[in-house]
Amino acid sequence: MTSRTVTLLGSTGSIGTQAVDVVDANPDLFDVVAIAAGGRDLGQVARQAVHLKVDQVAVAREGAEVAASLREAIEAAAREVGQTAYRPQILTGPQAASVVAGNGADVVLNGITGSIGLRPTLAAIEAGSTLALANKESLIVGGPIVKGTAAPDQIVPVDSEHSAIAQCLRGGRRDEVRRLVVTASGGPFRGMTREQLHDVTPRQALAHPTWDMGLVVTTNSATLVNKGLEVIEAHLLFDVPFEDIAVVVHPQSVVHSMVEFIDGSTLVQASPPTMHIPIALGMSWPDRLTDVAPACDWSTASSWDFFPLDEEAFPAVRLAVQVGREGGTYPAVYNAANEIAVEAFHAGRIRFTGIVDLVEQVVQEHAAADGNASAPSAVELTVDRVLAADAWARDAARVRIDSGATSKEQ
């Protein structure tokens, strides 16, 4: 493959830092021209900027003081490595990520967490860049908008499950596909009943047995909200009906997903649990890079287990399919309410089981809110309507948290 310019959004997060690993291992293939981050740790942003020699540095924090502090941090980091002449463009504020996303790089890797990734996703698509999408929320909440803006094959999935499906789909025509099988690790609470889940702690929820992810994604994996979001994403990415998408629990996280074909054969994508492979594929698609990660060791005895999903203990997937079928602003409400519920759980304000209970209550309230501006609507979906629904759901979730009405048992 020829060398590609890359913009990294969410550069200091889990996806972003692993993307830097891939770039460092392939310096002749990737030239990172811009990075964007939240800006909580300006020192880390500055070190990344200097290390990658980017032209643009963006942080979501805004204000002249933030820009000055970031400039100072970059100058200090540059001095340490003898690059005193280095002077990148600095952008700050909520729109900064969208600006750099639209800079026309060959590839924009969107590793931002949450629905705030929607505008950068659209900016990258509109600029004609290939969008390596790890920010599943932007596709989920803005489905018709994102799909209507993107050209065919412009979006390359980075989630390991969807990357696996995309790879398996190379083995047959779309009209030969019977169903998609999305695997789930089951998280740290696999096999537990709803009653046993009532009193699990935030520390336990973050102790994922396989993956090292951020707070929100790790918690979503424990509740299986993440898997619910991935089912909606699979439906949107691959145009497969919800009834033809299955979820199966696979604790080893070696089989990342499968595609079942009409003749009874199933293609499996298997590799040790690492995000480096789907990240590398997202940036190099349709080409593969060499030695991104170790392959499975077929000389060592091992076994893979598969279990059905316990929807009584983990109802998040069922609820996600419901909101996905409803479409409109429902997915935005599901996602936004969950983000607030996760915050409340880690603040000790609601139980673990209260996370999905709260999301379901807000979704039901949304369905009944026919008279307000954020209600489900048959009219054309717009970014403003999506963001209004997002804001409404966050407020509705906070009201329920403040009132203590967040669990079915209450």
C-alpha positions as CSV (number, residue, x, y, z in Angstrom):
1,M,0.0,0.0,0.0
2,T,1.1,3.6,-0.5
3,S,1.7,6.0,2.4
4,R,-1.4,7.6,3.9
5,T,-2.0,10.7,5.9
6,V,-3.9,10.1,9.2
7,T,-5.8,12.2,11.7
8,L,-6.3,10.7,15.1
9,L,-9.4,11.7,17.1
10,G,-9.3,10.7,20.7
11,S,-5.5,10.3,20.5
12,T,-4.8,10.0,24.2
13,G,-7.5,7.3,24.8
14,S,-7.2,3.5,24.5
15,I,-7.9,3.5,20.7
16,G,-5.7,6.5,20.0
17,T,-2.6,5.3,21.9
18,Q,-2.8,1.9,20.3
19,A,-3.1,3.6,16.9
20,V,0.1,5.4,17.7
21,D,1.7,2.0,18.3
22,V,0.6,0.9,14.8
23,V,2.0,4.1,13.3
24,D,5.3,3.7,15.1
25,A,5.6,0.2,13.8
26,N,4.9,1.4,10.2
27,P,6.5,4.8,9.8
28,D,6.8,4.5,6.1
29,L,3.1,3.9,5.7
30,F,1.4,6.4,7.9
31,D,2.0,10.2,8.5
32,V,-0.1,11.5,11.3
33,V,-1.0,15.1,10.4
34,A,-3.4,16.0,13.3
35,I,-4.5,14.8,16.7
36,A,-7.5,15.7,18.8
37,A,-8.1,14.9,22.5
38,G,-10.3,16.0,25.4
39,G,-7.3,17.8,26.8
40,R,-7.5,16.6,30.4
41,D,-3.8,15.9,30.3
42,L,-2.2,18.6,28.2
43,G,1.3,17.1,28.8
44,Q,0.3,13.8,27.2
45,V,-1.2,15.7,24.2
46,A,2.0,17.7,23.8
47,R,4.2,14.7,23.9
48,Q,2.1,13.0,21.3
49,A,2.2,16.0,19.1
50,V,6.0,16.3,19.3
51,H,6.5,12.6,18.8
52,L,4.3,12.4,15.7
53,K,5.3,15.9,14.4
54,V,1.7,16.7,13.6
55,D,0.6,19.9,11.9
56,Q,-2.5,20.4,14.0
57,V,-3.3,19.8,17.7
58,A,-6.9,20.1,18.9
59,V,-8.3,19.8,22.4
60,A,-12.0,20.0,23.5
61,R,-11.2,22.3,26.4
62,E,-11.6,25.9,25.4
63,G,-10.2,29.3,26.3
64,A,-7.1,31.4,25.8
65,E,-5.5,29.9,28.9
66,V,-5.9,26.4,27.6
67,A,-4.3,27.3,24.3
68,A,-1.4,29.0,26.1
69,S,-0.9,26.1,28.4
70,L,-0.9,23.6,25.6
71,R,1.6,25.8,23.6
72,E,3.9,25.9,26.6
73,A,3.6,22.1,27.1
74,I,4.4,21.5,23.4
75,E,7.4,23.8,23.6
76,A,8.7,22.0,26.7
77,A,8.2,18.6,25.1
78,A,9.9,19.8,21.9
79,R,12.9,21.1,23.8
80,E,13.4,17.7,25.5
81,V,14.0,16.1,22.1
82,G,15.8,19.0,20.4
83,Q,12.9,20.1,18.2
84,T,12.8,23.7,19.3
85,A,11.5,25.0,15.9
86,Y,8.4,22.8,16.1
87,R,5.2,25.0,16.0
88,P,1.9,23.2,15.2
89,Q,-1.4,24.9,14.8
90,I,-3.4,24.7,18.0
91,L,-7.2,24.6,18.1
92,T,-9.3,24.5,21.3
93,G,-13.0,24.2,22.1
94,P,-15.9,21.9,21.4
95,Q,-15.6,22.2,17.6
96,A,-11.9,21.7,17.5
97,A,-12.1,18.0,16.8
98,S,-14.5,18.6,13.9
99,V,-12.2,21.1,12.4
100,V,-9.2,18.7,12.3
101,A,-11.5,15.8,11.2
102,G,-12.3,17.8,8.1
103,N,-8.7,18.5,7.2
104,G,-8.8,16.1,4.2
105,A,-6.4,13.4,5.6
106,D,-6.5,10.1,3.8
107,V,-7.8,8.4,6.9
108,V,-9.5,9.8,10.0
109,L,-9.5,7.4,12.9
110,N,-12.4,8.5,15.2
111,G,-11.6,7.0,18.6
112,I,-13.7,9.5,20.6
113,T,-16.0,8.0,23.2
114,G,-19.7,9.0,23.1
115,S,-22.1,10.9,21.0
116,I,-19.9,13.9,20.9
117,G,-18.1,12.1,18.1
118,L,-21.0,12.6,15.7
119,R,-20.0,16.0,14.3
120,P,-16.3,14.9,13.7
121,T,-17.6,11.8,12.0
122,L,-19.7,13.8,9.6
123,A,-16.8,16.3,9.1
124,A,-14.5,13.5,8.1
125,I,-17.0,12.0,5.7
126,E,-17.8,15.3,4.1
127,A,-14.1,16.0,3.5
128,G,-13.8,12.7,1.6
129,S,-11.6,10.9,4.1
130,T,-11.8,7.2,4.8
131,L,-13.4,7.0,8.2
132,A,-11.9,4.4,10.5
133,L,-14.7,4.3,13.0
134,A,-14.2,3.2,16.6
135,N,-16.7,5.8,17.8
136,K,-19.7,3.5,17.3
137,E,-22.0,6.0,19.0
138,S,-21.8,8.5,16.2
139,L,-23.1,5.9,13.7
140,I,-25.7,4.6,16.1
141,V,-27.3,7.9,17.1
142,G,-27.0,9.5,13.7
143,G,-27.6,6.4,11.6
144,P,-29.5,7.8,8.6
145,I,-27.5,11.0,8.6
146,V,-24.2,9.3,8.7
147,K,-25.1,6.6,6.1
148,G,-26.8,9.2,3.9
149,T,-23.6,11.3,3.9
150,A,-21.0,8.5,3.4
151,A,-20.0,7.1,0.1
152,P,-20.0,3.3,-0.4
153,D,-17.2,1.7,1.6
154,Q,-16.1,5.1,3.0
155,I,-16.6,3.8,6.6
156,V,-14.3,1.1,7.8
157,P,-15.2,-0.4,11.2
158,V,-12.6,-0.5,14.0
159,D,-14.6,-2.3,16.7
160,S,-13.1,-5.8,16.8
161,E,-16.5,-7.4,16.2
162,H,-17.4,-5.4,13.1
163,S,-13.9,-5.6,11.8
164,A,-14.2,-9.4,12.1
165,I,-17.5,-9.3,10.2
166,A,-16.1,-7.2,7.5
167,Q,-13.2,-9.6,7.1
168,C,-15.5,-12.6,7.0
169,L,-17.8,-11.0,4.4
170,R,-14.9,-11.1,2.0
171,G,-15.6,-14.9,1.9
172,G,-18.9,-14.6,0.1
173,R,-21.4,-12.4,-1.6
174,R,-23.9,-10.3,0.4
175,D,-26.8,-12.3,-1.0
176,E,-25.2,-15.4,0.4
177,V,-25.3,-14.2,4.0
178,R,-27.8,-15.9,6.3
179,R,-26.9,-14.1,9.5
180,L,-24.2,-12.3,11.5
181,V,-23.1,-13.7,14.8
182,V,-21.6,-11.1,17.2
183,T,-19.5,-12.5,20.0
184,A,-19.5,-11.1,23.6
185,S,-17.0,-11.9,26.3
186,G,-19.8,-11.8,28.8
187,G,-17.8,-9.3,30.9
188,P,-16.7,-9.9,34.5
189,F,-20.2,-11.0,35.6
190,R,-20.9,-13.8,33.1
191,G,-23.1,-16.5,34.7
192,M,-24.4,-14.3,37.5
193,T,-28.2,-13.8,38.0
194,R,-29.9,-10.5,38.2
195,E,-30.2,-10.8,42.0
196,Q,-26.4,-11.4,42.3
197,L,-25.8,-8.4,40.1
198,H,-27.6,-5.9,42.4
199,D,-24.7,-5.2,44.7
200,V,-21.6,-5.5,42.5
201,T,-19.2,-2.6,42.8
202,P,-17.7,-0.2,40.3
203,R,-14.3,-1.7,40.9
204,Q,-15.7,-5.2,40.1
205,A,-17.4,-3.8,37.0
206,L,-14.1,-2.4,35.7
207,A,-12.2,-5.7,36.2
208,H,-12.8,-7.0,32.7
209,P,-11.3,-10.5,32.3
210,T,-10.0,-9.9,28.7
211,W,-10.0,-6.3,27.5
212,D,-8.3,-3.1,28.8
213,M,-10.7,-0.3,27.9
214,G,-11.8,3.1,29.3
215,L,-14.3,3.5,32.2
216,V,-17.4,3.9,30.0
217,V,-16.7,1.1,27.5
218,T,-15.6,-1.3,30.2
219,T,-18.8,-0.6,32.2
220,N,-20.8,-1.0,29.1
221,S,-19.2,-4.4,28.5
222,A,-20.1,-5.4,32.0
223,T,-23.8,-4.5,31.5
224,L,-23.7,-5.6,27.8
225,V,-24.9,-2.2,26.7
226,N,-21.8,-2.2,24.6
227,K,-23.1,-5.4,22.9
228,G,-26.5,-3.8,22.3
229,L,-24.8,-0.8,20.7
230,E,-22.8,-3.2,18.5
231,V,-25.9,-4.9,17.3
232,I,-27.3,-1.6,16.1
233,E,-24.0,-0.8,14.6
234,A,-23.9,-4.1,12.7
235,H,-27.4,-3.5,11.4
236,L,-26.4,-0.1,10.1
237,L,-22.9,-1.0,8.7
238,F,-23.9,-4.2,6.9
239,D,-27.6,-3.6,6.1
240,V,-28.6,-6.8,7.8
241,P,-32.0,-7.0,9.5
242,F,-32.1,-7.2,13.3
243,E,-33.7,-10.7,13.2
244,D,-30.6,-11.9,11.3
245,I,-28.1,-10.7,13.9
246,A,-27.4,-13.0,16.9
247,V,-25.3,-12.5,20.0
248,V,-23.4,-15.4,21.6
249,V,-21.2,-15.3,24.7
250,H,-17.6,-16.4,24.0
251,P,-15.4,-15.8,27.2
252,Q,-12.0,-16.3,25.5
253,S,-12.5,-13.4,23.1
254,V,-10.5,-15.1,20.4
255,V,-13.4,-15.4,17.9
256,H,-14.3,-11.8,17.4
257,S,-17.4,-12.5,15.3
258,M,-18.8,-14.8,12.6
259,V,-20.8,-14.8,9.4
260,E,-23.1,-17.7,8.7
261,F,-23.9,-18.3,5.0
262,I,-26.9,-19.9,3.4
263,D,-25.2,-23.2,2.6
264,G,-24.6,-23.8,6.3
265,S,-21.0,-22.8,6.4
266,T,-19.7,-20.2,8.9
267,L,-16.6,-18.1,8.5
268,V,-14.9,-17.1,11.8
269,Q,-12.3,-14.4,12.4
270,A,-10.0,-15.4,15.2
271,S,-7.0,-13.8,16.7
272,P,-5.8,-13.2,20.3
273,P,-7.6,-10.4,22.1
274,T,-5.9,-7.2,20.9
275,M,-7.2,-4.0,19.3
276,H,-4.1,-3.5,17.3
277,I,-5.3,-5.7,14.5
278,P,-8.7,-4.0,13.9
279,I,-7.1,-0.5,14.4
280,A,-4.4,-1.4,11.8
281,L,-7.0,-2.7,9.4
282,G,-9.1,0.4,9.9
283,M,-6.1,2.6,8.8
284,S,-4.8,0.3,6.0
285,W,-8.1,-1.2,4.6
286,P,-8.4,-3.2,2.4
287,D,-4.7,-4.0,2.8
288,R,-3.2,-5.9,5.7
289,L,0.0,-4.9,7.5
290,T,2.7,-7.4,8.5
291,D,3.0,-8.7,12.1
292,V,0.6,-6.3,13.7
293,A,0.1,-8.8,16.6
294,P,1.0,-12.4,17.3
295,A,-1.4,-15.0,15.7
296,C,-3.1,-17.8,17.6
297,D,-0.7,-20.5,18.7
298,W,-2.1,-23.6,17.1
299,S,0.6,-25.9,18.6
300,T,-0.9,-25.4,22.1
301,A,-4.0,-27.2,23.2
302,S,-6.9,-24.8,23.9
303,S,-10.7,-24.7,23.8
304,W,-13.2,-22.1,22.9
305,D,-16.6,-21.9,24.7
306,F,-19.8,-20.5,23.4
307,F,-22.9,-19.8,25.5
308,P,-26.4,-18.3,24.9
309,L,-27.0,-14.8,26.2
310,D,-28.9,-14.6,29.4
311,E,-31.4,-11.8,28.6
312,E,-33.0,-11.8,32.0
313,A,-29.8,-10.9,33.8
314,F,-28.5,-8.8,30.9
315,P,-31.5,-7.1,29.1
316,A,-29.4,-4.4,27.4
317,V,-29.2,-6.2,24.1
318,R,-33.0,-6.8,23.9
319,L,-33.6,-3.1,24.7
320,A,-31.0,-2.1,22.0
321,V,-32.8,-4.1,19.4
322,Q,-36.0,-2.5,20.4
323,V,-34.7,1.1,20.0
324,G,-32.8,0.1,16.9
325,R,-36.0,-1.0,15.2
326,E,-37.8,2.1,16.3
327,G,-35.0,4.2,14.8
328,G,-35.3,8.0,14.7
329,T,-34.0,9.5,17.9
330,Y,-34.5,6.4,20.0
331,P,-30.9,5.2,19.7
332,A,-29.6,8.6,20.8
333,V,-31.8,8.4,23.9
334,Y,-30.6,4.9,24.7
335,N,-27.0,6.0,24.4
336,A,-27.3,9.3,26.3
337,A,-29.3,7.8,29.2
338,N,-26.7,5.1,29.5
339,E,-23.8,7.5,29.7
340,I,-25.5,9.4,32.6
341,A,-26.4,6.1,34.3
342,V,-22.8,4.9,34.1
343,E,-21.6,8.1,35.7
344,A,-24.2,7.7,38.5
345,F,-23.1,4.1,39.1
346,H,-19.5,5.0,39.5
347,A,-20.5,7.9,41.8
348,G,-22.3,5.4,44.0
349,R,-25.8,6.9,43.3
350,I,-27.4,3.9,41.6
351,R,-27.0,0.1,41.6
352,F,-25.4,-1.8,38.8
353,T,-28.7,-3.2,37.7
354,G,-30.1,0.3,37.9
355,I,-28.0,1.3,34.8
356,V,-30.1,-0.6,32.2
357,D,-33.3,-0.1,34.3
358,L,-32.8,3.6,34.1
359,V,-32.1,3.5,30.3
360,E,-35.3,1.5,29.7
361,Q,-37.3,4.0,31.8
362,V,-36.0,6.9,29.9
363,V,-36.6,5.2,26.6
364,Q,-40.2,4.5,27.7
365,E,-40.6,8.2,28.7
366,H,-39.3,9.2,25.4
367,A,-41.9,7.1,23.6
368,A,-44.6,8.9,25.6
369,A,-43.3,12.4,24.9
370,D,-45.2,12.9,21.7
371,G,-45.6,16.6,22.3
372,N,-42.1,17.8,22.9
373,A,-39.3,18.7,20.5
374,S,-37.2,15.7,21.4
375,A,-39.9,13.1,20.9
376,P,-39.7,10.3,18.4
377,S,-40.7,11.7,15.0
378,A,-41.3,10.5,11.5
379,V,-39.8,13.7,10.1
380,E,-36.3,13.7,8.7
381,L,-33.6,13.1,11.2
382,T,-31.1,16.0,11.6
383,V,-28.0,16.5,13.7
384,D,-29.9,19.1,15.7
385,R,-32.8,16.7,16.4
386,V,-30.3,14.0,17.5
387,L,-28.5,16.3,19.8
388,A,-31.8,17.7,21.2
389,A,-32.8,14.1,22.0
390,D,-29.5,13.4,23.5
391,A,-29.8,16.4,25.8
392,W,-33.4,15.6,26.7
393,A,-32.4,12.0,27.7
394,R,-29.5,13.2,29.9
395,D,-31.8,15.6,31.7
396,A,-34.5,12.9,32.1
397,A,-32.0,10.4,33.4
398,R,-30.6,12.9,36.0
399,V,-34.2,13.7,37.2
400,R,-34.8,10.0,37.8
401,I,-31.4,9.6,39.6
402,D,-32.1,12.6,41.8
403,S,-35.5,11.2,42.7
404,G,-34.1,7.7,43.4
405,A,-36.5,6.1,40.8
406,T,-33.9,4.1,38.8
407,S,-34.5,0.4,39.5
408,K,-37.3,-2.0,38.9
409,E,-37.0,-3.1,42.5
410,Q,-37.7,0.4,43.8
